[in-house]
Amino acid sequence: MGKSLIVVVVVTAVALAFSRFAGSGSVPLFGLSAMFVTGLWALGLNWLAFIPSAAAQSDKFYDSVGALTYLTVTALAIYAAVQAHGGLDIRSMVVAGMVAIWCLRLGTFLYRRIHAAGGADSRFEKIRVNPPRFLVAWTLQGLWVILTASAAIAIITADARAPIGLFFFAGSAIWLLGFVFESVADAQKQAYRSDPANKGKFINVGLWRWCRHPNYFGEITLWFGILVIAVPILSGLSWLVVISPIFVFLLLTRISGINLQDAQAKERWGDDPEYQAYRKATPALFPKPPSRG
């Protein structure tokens, strides 16, 4: 219990310190930096959701609360910008729309997936019955939102604005590529798994022939696109938001993404010659057109 609570304190301190310093260029909200307020809200909302979830020993709404956190911190950022500037500029409107579209699409997808699986996530099998460890998971989700959305929040809450230019159009194109890649990959995997003929098989069709984790490639790419859009309005400590795509990359490649997925895949199909050939010929993350034949 003690170790878990220490982790909660450390994660909270990191989240709030980051929000405070990265928000140095943000407009004020309630007498504080708008980005700092969104950090407080992200943590508070997840702690509030933890209470009934821990009581019920359920993680059914974990991903849904994550999506709600993204939406509400974006709404807070919009409110701050409207209070300070009287409205949003084009850069802010587009980025807010990007976050909302991504969040609603992914949140809906994850909600349907977890309920199709019976409302339980194997990641939480051991910790949902241990309140202190479960609290760590909810606190980490708050940090995850804070770091990931930081470039978007910096754009929306920026005290100084910049004209639309090359960074805006390049970043928007990168975001669109990532969003399409992730959406198509998720749809292809869902369709593949819904076919009884594919039960127990690994997916190697569509974008999954280009790389073994196209959904993760899309996720990393779209947040990198938002960072590119942010470049003209960044200065001083607000440059800390470059952590956004870096954090997503590290999370999905080193912590809870590719390494866990690959371990499960090896356990299921490690002795399958077809899987071995697929693994050898297909990049883990960065797409490559499949060879003919």
N, C-alpha and C positions, 0 to 999 in steps of 0.2 A: 504493500500500500504506500509506504513512504517513498519508494523510488518513483512510483507512478505520479504522485503529487509533486515531486521535485521536477519531473519532466513537464508537467502541466505549467508549473511556475516558470520554468526556463523557456518553454515554447511561447507562453504569453508575453514574457519580457522581450523575446526576439521579435514577435509579431508587432508589438506596440512601438518598440524602438524603430523598427523598419518603417512603420507607418508615419511615425513622427518625423524622421529625417528625410525619407523619400518624398514626404508631403511638404517640403520646404517651399515649393513653388505653387502650392495649392491656395485657393481662395479660402477665407475663413468660413466656418460653420459652427454656430453656437459658441463662438469665442475661441474655437480651436481650429487647427488645420483640418480642412475637409477630408483629406486622406486619413488623418489620424482618427477622425470620427468614424469613417467607414471601417477602419481596423477595429475600433471598439465594438461597433455593431456586429461585425462578422464573428467575433469571438462570443459576444453576448447572445446572439441568436443561436449559435451552436450549443452553448451551455444550457440555454433554455430548453432546446429540443432534447438534450441529453436526459433531463429529469424524467419525463414520461417513458423514454426509450429504455432507460436503466431499470425503471420500475417494472416494465413489461419484459425486460431482457430481450428486446427486439431491435434489430437494425433495419427494419422494413423501410423506414423513412430517411435513412442516412443520406442516400444519394439525392433524394428529393429536397432535403434541407440544404444540401450543398448547392443545388440549382437555385433554390430560393435565396440563398445567401448572395450568390452572384447577382441575381436580379435586384435585390434590395440595396446592395451597396452601390450598384449602378444608379438606382433611383435616388439614393441619397446624394450621390455625386451630381446628378442632374439638378436636384433641388438646390444644392450649393451654388452651382453655376448660374442658375436662374436668379438666385438671390443676389449674387455678386455682379453679374453682367446684364441681367434682364432677359437672358435667353441663351441658347446654345449657338455656337458657330457651326459651320458645315463639318469641320473635322470632328467636333464633339458629337454631333447628331449621328454621323455615320458610324463612329466607333461604338456609341451607345447601342445603335441598332445591331451592329455586329455581335456584341456581347449578348444581347437579348435573343437574337436569332440562334446563335450557337447554344446558348443555355437552354432555351425551350426545346430545341431539337434533341440535344444530348440528354437533358433531364427526362424528357418523355420516353426516349429510348431506354434509358437505364431503369426507369420506373416500371415499364412493361416487362423488361427482362427479369428484374428481381421478383416481380409478382408471378411471372411464368415459372420461375424456379421455386415457387412455394413461399416467397416472402422472406427468405433467409439467404445471407451471403456467407460463403465459406470462409471469407477473410476474418469474420467476427465470431466464428464458432466457439473459440475458447475465451475471448475477451468480453463478449456480451454478458456473461454471467459474473464478471468481475468489475464492479462499478468503477474503481480507480483506474483500471486499465482501459475501460470503456470511455471514461472521461478523457483520457489521453487521445483516443481516436477522434473524438468530437473536437477537441482543442486543435489537433493537427489539421482537421478540415477547415477550421477558421483560418489558420496560418496559410493553408494551401490556397484558399480564395484570396487572401490578402496579397500574397506574393504573385500569384498567377495574374490577377486582374490589375496589378499595380500600374502597368503602362497605360491601360485603358482609363483607370481612375485619374492618373496624372493628366491625361489629355482633357478629360471632361472638366476637371477642377482647376486647370491651369489659370493662374492669375494673368500671365502674359499669353497672348494669342499670336498666331503666325498665319500668313496667307497660304492658300492651297498651292501645292507645287509638286515636284517630282517625288518627294518622299511619300506624299499622300497617295498618289496614283500607284507607285511601286508597292507600297505596303498593302493597299487595297487588293491589288492583283495577287500578292502572296497570300493574303488572308483567304481570298476566294478559292485559290488552289487548295489550301489546307482544308477549308470547310467542305469542299466538294469531295476531296479524297477521303476524309473521315466519314462523311455521310454515306457515300457510296459503299465504302468498305463495310460499315456497320449493316447496311441494308443487304449486301451480298452475303454476309455471314449469317444474318438472321434467316434469310431465304434458304441458305444451304442447310442450316440446322433444322428448319421446319420440315424438310423433306425426309420422310422415314427411311428412304433408301440410303441416306447419308449417316444414319445413326452409328456412332462409334468411329467415324472417319474424321481425318483432319481436313481442313479446308485448303484447297489449292486451286481455286478458280477465281476469275476476275482479277481484281487488284491484288488478291492474295497470291497470285502468280508473280507479281512484280516485287513484292517483299512480304516477309512473314508477319509484319505488323503494320499494315497500311493505315489503320485507324490511328495508331500512335504517331506515325509520320504526319498525318493530317493535323493532329492536335498540336504538335510542336510547331508546325509550319504556320498555322493560323495565328498563334500568339506571337510568333516572330514578326508576322505581318503587321500586327498592331504596334509592336515596338518600333518598327520602321516608320509608321505613321506618326509616332510620338516624337521622333528625333528633333524636328524644328522647334518644339516648345520646351525641350529639356535644357536645364542649366544647373550648375552647382550640384547639390546633393540629390536633386531629382533624377540625376543619371543613375541612381541606385536601382531604378525600375528596369534596367537592363537584365536584372535577375529574372524577370518574368519568363521569357522562353528558356533561359538557362535552367531555371528551377523545373519547368515542365519537362525538359530534356532529361535532367538527372532523375526526376521522379519516375519517368516512364522507362528509363533504360537501366537504372541502377537500384531502385528501391522497390516499387510495387508493380512494375509493368513487365518489361520483356524478360527479366531474369526469372520472375515467378511463372510467367506463361510458358517460357521455354522449359523450365523444370517440370511442369505438369505435362507438357507435350512429350518430353523425353520419357517420362514415366509411362505414358499411355502408348506411345508409338515408337519408342526408341529402338525396338528390335524389328520394326517394319522396314524392309528394304526401300519401299516407295517413299516413306517419310525420310529416310536417310538421304535418298537422292534429292528429294525436295529441299531438305535443309541445306545440302551441299550446294545446290544450284541457285538458291533464292536468298537474297540479302536479308538481314534481320530487320533493317529499318529503312534505309534509303532505297527507293524504288529503282529497279532496272528492268527494262523490257525483257520478257522471257524469251529464251532462245527458241527457234522454230524446231519442230520435230519432237 
